[in-house]
Amino acid sequence: MAAGGSVWALDFDGVVCDSVGESSLSAWQASAELWPDLFAQPAVQVRRTEILDKMRTVRPVVETGYENLVQVRCLLEGVEPQDILTNWHALLPEYMQKWDLQRSELVERFGVTRDDWIARDLPDWLAANGIYAGLPELLQSLNTAHELYIVTTKQARFTEALLHNAAHLPLPAERIFSTAETGQPKSKVLAQLQAKHPGTEYHFVEDKLSTLEKVAKVPELDAWKLYLVDWGYNTVMERARAAADPRVEVVDLAALTAAAR
């Protein structure tokens, strides 16, 4: 780390990577394997484009990738996108119980579907994702001048593949923390990073306001500067709420780049 550098922890999906296209396609395929009788119905197959479009609409409430599978079936069963956007915290456990779903099984199935796609056609999988404009340069700058970490709900192997192949940043695996794999909340990861790097500045960048609000409630993390990006998977209402929160700074790419200098 350069002299005067600080700790930067960035979320991945919604901050670095626009993954909704790939995650929706992977969720559709994984759902077809999980519920073959449902997907064998011709009426379901003709709704593929419609459901994939709605998946982009409801993406802001997804915390961890496996939830995409539950959303696919909810939409097929007639749950309205607006209901998902406003009530997902209640709907997710309700439908997990209704359909007898286990988190670990969904995580595994979602991961295997992605692994199969990557093994079959890595360029196609990469193309289904997108790195936000300006983020490769920002990541390079942060990695050169500061201690850079990725703290994500995405499984680490997919994050690493996208960082290496799409963002062109060979970040070591030990700097990628996947809460999907550890089960730890992001606040615990931030506490670990703070303990590892005492006596410096700490910056956490997210596109999920709910995650930042959880961090803000932990007194031990008061030293962290919290940023909500004005892109990714958040809503106008969330950005307005963040702007009124003294702990959170809403930033565009130019403001984040300036803060990182």
C-alpha positions in Angstrom: 0.0 0.0 0.0 1.2 3.4 -0.9 2.0 5.9 2.0 -1.2 7.5 3.1 -3.3 4.8 1.5 -6.5 3.6 3.2 -8.8 0.7 3.1 -11.5 0.5 0.3 -14.1 -2.2 0.3 -16.3 -2.4 -2.7 -19.4 -4.4 -3.4 -19.3 -6.1 -6.8 -22.7 -6.6 -8.4 -24.2 -3.2 -8.9 -21.0 -1.3 -8.1 -18.4 -2.9 -10.4 -20.5 -5.3 -12.5 -23.9 -5.0 -14.2 -24.7 -8.7 -13.9 -28.5 -8.7 -14.2 -28.5 -10.1 -17.7 -26.3 -13.1 -16.8 -27.9 -13.7 -13.4 -31.4 -13.7 -14.9 -30.4 -16.1 -17.7 -28.6 -18.4 -15.2 -31.6 -18.3 -12.8 -34.0 -19.2 -15.6 -31.8 -22.2 -16.5 -31.3 -23.3 -12.9 -35.1 -22.9 -12.3 -35.8 -25.1 -15.3 -33.6 -27.8 -13.8 -35.1 -27.4 -10.3 -38.8 -27.5 -11.5 -38.7 -29.6 -14.7 -42.5 -30.3 -14.7 -43.3 -26.6 -14.5 -40.9 -25.7 -17.3 -42.0 -28.5 -19.5 -45.3 -26.6 -20.0 -45.3 -24.7 -23.4 -47.0 -21.8 -21.8 -44.0 -21.2 -19.5 -41.5 -21.3 -22.3 -43.2 -18.6 -24.3 -43.0 -16.3 -21.3 -39.2 -16.5 -21.1 -38.6 -13.0 -22.5 -41.4 -11.5 -20.4 -40.0 -13.0 -17.2 -36.4 -12.0 -18.0 -37.6 -8.4 -18.5 -39.3 -8.4 -15.2 -36.2 -9.8 -13.5 -34.4 -6.6 -14.4 -37.2 -4.7 -12.7 -37.1 -6.6 -9.4 -33.3 -6.9 -9.3 -32.9 -4.1 -6.7 -34.3 -6.2 -3.9 -32.0 -9.2 -4.5 -29.4 -9.6 -1.7 -27.8 -12.9 -2.7 -27.9 -14.6 -6.1 -29.9 -17.7 -5.2 -32.9 -15.4 -4.6 -33.2 -15.0 -8.4 -34.5 -18.6 -8.7 -37.3 -17.8 -6.2 -38.1 -14.6 -8.1 -38.4 -16.5 -11.4 -41.0 -18.9 -10.0 -42.8 -16.0 -8.2 -43.1 -14.2 -11.5 -44.3 -17.3 -13.2 -46.9 -17.9 -10.5 -48.3 -14.3 -11.0 -46.7 -12.3 -8.2 -46.5 -8.8 -9.4 -43.1 -7.1 -9.8 -44.2 -4.2 -7.5 -45.2 -6.6 -4.8 -41.7 -8.1 -5.0 -40.1 -4.7 -4.9 -42.1 -3.7 -1.8 -42.4 -7.0 0.1 -39.5 -9.2 -0.9 -38.2 -9.5 2.7 -41.5 -11.2 3.6 -42.2 -13.0 0.4 -38.8 -14.7 0.2 -39.1 -16.8 3.4 -42.8 -17.4 2.7 -42.2 -18.9 -0.7 -39.0 -20.7 0.4 -41.2 -22.5 2.9 -44.1 -23.0 0.5 -41.9 -24.7 -2.1 -39.7 -26.5 0.5 -36.6 -24.8 -0.7 -33.2 -24.8 1.1 -30.8 -21.9 0.7 -27.7 -24.1 0.4 -29.4 -26.2 -2.4 -30.3 -23.0 -4.3 -26.8 -21.6 -3.9 -25.3 -24.8 -5.2 -27.7 -25.1 -8.1 -27.2 -21.5 -9.2 -23.4 -22.0 -9.0 -23.3 -25.2 -10.9 -25.4 -23.6 -13.7 -22.9 -20.8 -14.0 -20.0 -23.2 -13.9 -21.5 -25.2 -16.7 -22.0 -22.0 -18.8 -18.4 -20.9 -18.2 -17.1 -24.3 -19.1 -19.2 -24.4 -22.3 -18.6 -20.8 -23.5 -16.6 -18.4 -21.3 -16.7 -15.5 -23.8 -20.5 -15.8 -23.9 -20.8 -15.8 -20.1 -18.5 -12.8 -19.8 -20.6 -11.0 -22.5 -23.8 -11.5 -20.5 -22.2 -9.5 -17.8 -21.0 -5.9 -18.0 -18.4 -3.8 -16.2 -19.7 -0.3 -15.6 -17.9 2.4 -17.5 -14.9 3.9 -15.6 -14.8 1.1 -13.1 -11.7 -0.7 -14.4 -9.7 2.5 -14.2 -11.1 3.2 -10.7 -10.2 -0.3 -9.5 -6.7 0.0 -10.9 -6.2 3.3 -9.1 -7.5 2.0 -5.8 -5.4 -1.2 -6.1 -2.3 0.9 -6.7 -2.7 3.5 -4.0 -4.8 1.8 -1.3 -5.8 -1.5 0.2 -8.6 -2.8 -2.1 -11.0 -5.5 -1.2 -14.2 -6.8 -2.8 -17.0 -7.7 -0.3 -19.8 -9.4 -2.2 -22.7 -11.7 -1.9 -21.6 -13.3 -5.2 -19.6 -16.6 -5.1 -15.9 -15.8 -5.2 -15.0 -17.8 -8.2 -17.4 -15.8 -10.4 -16.3 -12.5 -9.0 -12.6 -13.4 -9.6 -13.3 -14.5 -13.2 -15.0 -11.2 -14.0 -12.3 -9.2 -12.3 -9.6 -11.0 -14.2 -11.3 -11.3 -17.6 -13.6 -8.3 -17.9 -12.2 -5.7 -15.5 -8.6 -6.7 -16.2 -7.7 -6.6 -12.6 -5.9 -9.8 -11.3 -7.0 -9.2 -7.7 -5.7 -12.0 -5.4 -8.3 -14.4 -4.1 -7.6 -13.4 -0.5 -8.9 -9.9 -1.3 -12.3 -11.2 -2.4 -14.8 -11.9 0.4 -17.9 -13.8 -0.5 -20.6 -13.6 2.1 -22.6 -16.2 0.1 -19.9 -18.7 0.9 -19.1 -17.7 4.5 -22.6 -16.8 5.6 -21.2 -13.7 7.4 -22.9 -10.3 7.1 -20.8 -7.7 5.4 -20.5 -5.8 8.7 -18.5 -8.7 10.1 -16.1 -8.6 7.1 -15.7 -4.8 7.5 -14.8 -5.4 11.2 -12.2 -7.9 10.2 -10.7 -5.5 7.7 -10.6 -2.7 10.3 -8.8 -5.0 12.7 -6.3 -6.1 10.0 -5.5 -2.5 9.1 -5.7 -0.3 12.2 -5.2 3.4 12.3 -6.2 4.4 8.8 -9.3 5.5 6.9 -12.0 3.1 5.8 -14.3 3.4 2.8 -17.2 1.1 1.9 -19.0 1.4 -1.5 -22.4 -0.2 -2.1 -25.4 0.1 -4.3 -27.6 -1.4 -1.6 -28.9 1.1 0.8 -30.2 -1.6 3.2 -26.6 -2.9 3.5 -25.2 0.5 4.4 -28.0 1.1 6.9 -27.1 -2.2 8.6 -23.4 -1.2 8.8 -24.4 2.3 10.2 -26.1 0.6 13.1 -22.9 -1.1 14.3 -21.0 1.3 16.6 -17.7 -0.4 16.1 -17.9 0.6 12.4 -18.4 4.3 13.0 -15.0 5.0 11.4 -16.2 3.7 8.0 -17.2 6.2 5.4 -20.2 4.9 3.6 -21.0 5.5 -0.1 -24.1 4.7 -2.1 -23.4 4.8 -5.8 -26.0 6.5 -8.0 -25.9 3.5 -10.5 -26.5 -0.2 -10.0 -29.5 -1.7 -8.3 -31.1 1.0 -6.2 -34.1 3.2 -6.7 -34.8 6.9 -6.8 -36.6 6.6 -3.4 -33.6 4.8 -1.9 -31.2 7.5 -3.2 -33.4 10.2 -1.7 -33.4 8.4 1.7 -29.6 8.0 1.5 -29.2 11.7 0.8 -31.0 12.5 4.0 -28.8 10.1 6.0 -25.8 11.8 7.5 -23.8 8.5 7.6 -24.2 7.9 3.8 -22.9 9.9 0.9 -24.6 9.4 -2.5 -21.9 9.5 -5.2 -21.6 9.4 -9.0 -18.4 8.1 -10.6 -16.7 11.4 -10.7 -17.3 12.0 -6.9 -16.2 8.5 -6.1 -13.0 8.8 -8.2 -12.2 12.1 -6.4 -12.7 10.5 -3.0 -10.4 7.7 -4.0 -7.4 10.0 -4.7 
